[in-house]
Amino acid sequence: MTTLRIYAPASSANLSVGFDSLGAAISPIDGSLLGDVVQIEPCDQPFELESVGYFVRKLPKEVQKNIVYQAYALFAERLKLRGGEVKQLRLTLEKNMPIGSGLGSSACSIVAALVALNQFHDEPFSKMELLEMMGELEGRISGSVHYDNVAPCYLGGLQLMTQSLGNICQPLPFFDHWYWVLAYPGIEVSTAEARAILPKSYTRQEVISQARFLGSFVHACHTHQDGLAAVMMKDLIAEPYRESLLPNFPEVRQGCKDLGALSVGISGSGPTMFAIAPDLEHAQKLSSYLEKHYLQNNEGFIHICKVDNFGARALK
């Protein structure tokens, strides 16, 4: 087996309306890679791992705590149960995603590593088997198994977490003409911290309303009603509590809506926020506004994106 390079794109989970049940893969329209890359190649040692890239300084120093090493260990364990044996190999993680960004940073590393390992070993595991491993590894980081980042990152598009009838998720039709303006302010919000801030219970009316929003959103996707879908992207579960973790979020959200954003919300657990634009002109105006009013330091960035329908893939 020759050298492989696997790219796993960023993802935006929840989409406001689907807490822990919706996620979309996203890529910049300028062709740049917003996501992690894992390179795998034969090696004369049993195993080697190297981490490179701008955000590598925030990774754990101990190899065993690196999520790519944990992906390797889990893959080797599952392969052994199948009667197989992991090959001698070298993994290189190109850490291009900021940690704790709300863009599926850990999911990018997990997905790229497992897809690379599976292809390097002639694909012993099915998509759903591999996805189950991805969810397990994601759970080790956030404290609970959830698939709303790893599923779209791996499979592409907009994914609904069904977790039934043999499928962890199923794709939803979506609106390819929408532009996603993603703004990462340059600060970190851990998934565990963002989950801890949520209340232990919700009122009956909140549960009923959120179910109506999600059901209407899914219906709008299938019936190509982009206006209805945008209106239904509301969150009573997480955003009212998490907005305090984000800089000036209520004011910036209103500013985006005043500029014509169809929907504005927190990407995953934050601090990245998204604003959906109906066309490129609006997207560019939103990008300029967010650059002035939301970025906190020189590590922040803004990308104009569209939904990535390809998911994890080999790079030439």
N, C-alpha and C positions, 0 to 999 in steps of 0.2 A: 504494500500500500504506500503510495506516495504522499507527500505533504498535502494536508487539507486546511483551508481557512474558512471558518463558518462565522457568518455575521448574523447576529440576533438583534432585531430592531427594538427601539423604545416602545413603550405601550402606555396608554392612558386608561386606568381602571376606574370603574364606577360610572363614569359619564354623568355624574350627579344622581341620576335616577336609579341606577342599578348597583347599590352597595354590595360589594363582594360577588356580584352576579353578572356584570358586564365589563368588557374590556376591549379596547381597539389597539391594533398595532399602528404605529405612525412613523412616517419618514419625511424629512424635509424635501420640498419641491425642487431645491437647487441641486439635488443629487448627493449631498453630503451624507455620511453615515452617522446617524444618531443612534448609537447602540454599541455593544461590545463585540469584539472579534476574538475567537479562540482558534489558535493554530495547533494542529496535531501532526506529529511526524514520528517515524521510527527512531528508536534510540538504542544504544548499546547497554544502557542501564535499565533496570526494571521500571523505573518511573522518575521523571523529572518535571518540575513545574517552575515556570518563570512568569512574573507579572511585570508588564510594562504599561506605559501610557500616562497621560496627564494626572489621572485621579488615583494612580497606584499608591500614592503616599497615604491614602486613607484606608487602605486594606490592612487586615491583621498581619503582623510580622510573622507569626507562627504559621508554617505551611499547613498544619492540620486544621487551622481555623479558616483557611481560605475556602470559599464556597466551591471553587473549581476542584480543589483537592477532595472535598466532600462528595462532589458529583462523581469524581473518578472512583472513590472508595465504594459508593453505593452501586455504581455501574458494575464494578468488579464483583461485588457481593452477589448481585442479582444474576450476573453471568455465570458465576460459579454454581449457583442453584440450578442453572440450566445445563450443567455439565460442561460449560465452556471455561476458557481461561483468558484473562486479559493479556494483550500483547505488551511487549516492552515499548514504551512510548514516551514522548516528550510533549507537554502541553505548554503553550504560551498564551496567557490572557492579556489582551490589549484592552485595558480598562479605560474606556472613553466616556463612561457615564458617571456623573456625580452620584455619590452614595447618599441615600435619604432624600432623593429629589422628587419622588412622586411620579417618576417616569419608568418604573420597573427596572431599576439598576441591577438589583440582585437577580431578577428574572432573566435579564440579558446574559449575565455570566453563566447562570445555570443552564439555560436553553442552549447557548452556543456550545458549552462543554459537552452536554449529553448528546446533542445532535452530532457533534464531531466524533465522539466516542462510538456512537451507534454506527455511523457510516464507516469508520475506520475498521470496525469489526464485522462488516458486511450485513449490517442491520438485523441483529438477532431479536430486537424488540419492536413491537408494533407501535403505531403512533399513540394509542391510548395507554399502553404500558409505559412508554417513555414519558408521557404527560403525567402519569401518576407519580413517577419518580420526581419529576420537576416540582409538583405540588408538595411532595414530602420535604424536599430540600428547602423550598420557599417557607414552609412552616417552621423549619428550624431557626430561621432568621426572625420572622415576624411573631412567632408564638402560636400560630394557628395555620392549618393547611388551607390555602385558598389558591384558586387558579386564574383569577381575573387578570393577572399580568402574564404568567407563563403561557397560558393558552393562546392569546392573540400573538404574543411574541413568537411562539413556535409555529402556529398555523396560519397567522395573518388574518386580516380583516377584522370585523366586529364579531366577537364571540359571546354567546349567552351560556352561562354555566348551568347545564341541565342536571348533570350528575345522576343519570338514570338510564335504564335500558342499554347499558353497556357503553354509554357515551358520557364523558366528563363535560363536554361542551358541544354546542352546535352553532354554525355560523348564521348570522342574521344579514339579510340584504340591507344595504346602507346607502348613503347619499354621496356618491363620488365627486359631486361638484362642490361640496363644502370644503372650505379651507380651515385648518386648525392652526390658530396662533398659540404657540406654547411659550410661556415665559417662566424661566427658572430664576429666582431672585438671587441665588448664590449662597443661600443659607440652607441648613440641614434640618429636616424634621424626620425623626425615626418613626417607622411604622408602628412600633410598640407604643411609643409616646402618643401617637395620634389615635390609637385604639383605646388607650387608657383614659383618654379625656371624654369618651362617649358615655352616656348614661346607661344604667343597668336595665332600665325599662322605658317603654314608650306608651303613650295613651292609645286607646282604641282608635280614636279619630286619626291620629298620626299614622297608624298602621294601615287603616282603610285608605287614607289619602295616598300614601306611598304605593300601595298595591294598584290603585287606579292610575297613578302616573306611569308605573312600569308597564302595566298591561296596555295602556294607551300608546306608549312609546313603541313597544314591540309590534302592536297592530299597525302603527304608522309606518314602521320600517317595511312591513310586508305589503302594505297598500300604497307605498311610494308617496306618502303625505309628509313632505319635509317640514312644512309649517307646523303640523300637529306634533311631529317628533321633537322639534325644537322647543315648543311650548311646554312639553311634558318633561323636559330635562330639569326636574326639580328634585331637591334632596331635603327631606325632613329628618333623616337618620344621622348624618355625619357632619355635613357642612355647617349647620348652625353652631356646632360646638367646636369644630376645627378651625373656623375662620379666625379665631383669636390667636392661632399659631402662625398666621400669615401676616406679612406687613401691609397694613392699610387695605385689607382685602375688600371690605364692604364698599369703600369709596372707589377703589379701582374697578370693582365689578360694575358699579353704576356708571362709571366713566366709559367702560367698554360698551355697555348697552346704549348709552347716549350716542356712541359712534356707529351704531348699527349692528352690533354683535347679535347673532340669533340666539346664542346661549353662552353663558359664562359660568365656569365652575372650577372646583379644585381637582387637579389631576391626581388620582389615587388618594394618598393620605397627605399630599402636599410636600413641599411648598409651591411646586409648579402649579400654575393655573392655566386654564385653556379658555380661549374665546373663539367661537365658531363664526366664520364670516361667509356671506353668501357669494362673494366673488373676490378676486385678487385685489381689486382696488380697496375694498373695505379691509381686507387682511393687512395690507400695507399700512393703512391708517392706524389699525389696532396695534400693529407691531411698533410703530413709532411712539404711540401713546404709552404702551407698556414699558418700553425702554426708558422713558422719562419718569414714569410714576411707580414702577414695580421693582426694577432691578436694584439690588442693595450694594453690590460690590462688583469688582471686575471678573469674578467667577460666574456671575449670572449671564444668561444668554436668552435669546429669543429665536425661535424657528417658525417659519411658515410651513406647515405640513399638510399632507393629505393622508388618508388611511392607507396603510401599507397592506396590500392584499396578498403579498408573497410570504411574509413571515421569515423564519430562519432559513438561510440559504448559503450555498458555497460561493465564495468569491474567487474570481480568476486571478 
